[in-house]
Amino acid sequence: MELGLSLAGDEAIDQSLNSPPHKRKKSYPPDHERKAQSAWILFVNDYREKVKVENPDLSCSEQSKVLSQIWQHLDRCKVEEYIKRARI
């Protein structure tokens, strides 16, 4: 009499035991200096919340596309402000 049971679950467990361990994130001392943020990252940090409020139904990738369009049409003076901030 066949019960219709599958070993797929047991095989999946065996395969997960044989997989390589995950790499752990390297920890840094508290006084470690981080790499300077780019002008783009500074801009995104300033505008992300505004885009979320105006378009709450957008996914993260769609928000990034909107931010990219804003960046492309941003005044040259504003862009240079972000570039100066990134150099500091």
N, C-alpha and C positions, 0 to 999 in steps of 0.2 A: 504494500500500500504506500503510495507516494503522497507526501504531505504538501508538496509544492513549495517547500522552503528553498531558499537560495542562499548560497554562501557569499554572495556579493558583499554583504555587510562585513563578514569576517575577513574577506580578502582586502577590503578597503582599510580595515584596521591594521592588518599585517603590512600593507604597503605604507601606511603612515608611520609605522614604527621603523621602517627601513629608510625613510627619507632623511636627507641630511638636516642637521639642526639649523635653526634660524640664526642668522648673524645678529649679534647684539649691537646696539647703537653705542658708538664710542662715547665715553663720558669725558668731559673736560673739566678742568678745575674751575672754580667760580670766577677767578680773575682772568680767564681766557678771553682774549680779544677776538671778536667776530669780524668777519669780512664786511667791508662797507656795503651798504645797500645801493643799488643802482637807481638812476633817476626814474626808471619805469616802476620799480618796487615802491619808491616813495610816493609816486603819483597814485598807484593802485591803493596804497594804504590810506591816502587822503580821500579818494573817490568811491571806494568799494561800498561804504555804508550808504552813500547817496543813491547809488545804483540799486542797491537792495531795497531801499525805501520806495523808490519810484517804480520798481519792477519786482515786486515780491514773488511773483510766480516763475521767474527765470531760474534755470539751473545754473550751477557754477560755471560750466563751460559757456553758456549763453551770456552770463554776466561778464566773463572775460572778453567775449567778442564785443560787447557794448563798451567796455572800458578801452579796448583797443581802438574802436572807432572814435571815442572821445579824444584819446591820445593823438590820433592822426590828425584831427581837426583842431587841436589845441593851439592857441596863439603861440607864436615863436617866443615871445617874452616869457610866458608861463613855463614853456619847456626849458628855457635857459635857467629859470629859477630852480627847477628840479635838478638840472645838471649841476648847478652851483652847490645845492644842498648835498648832492651825492658826493661831491669832491671833498667836503668837510670831514 
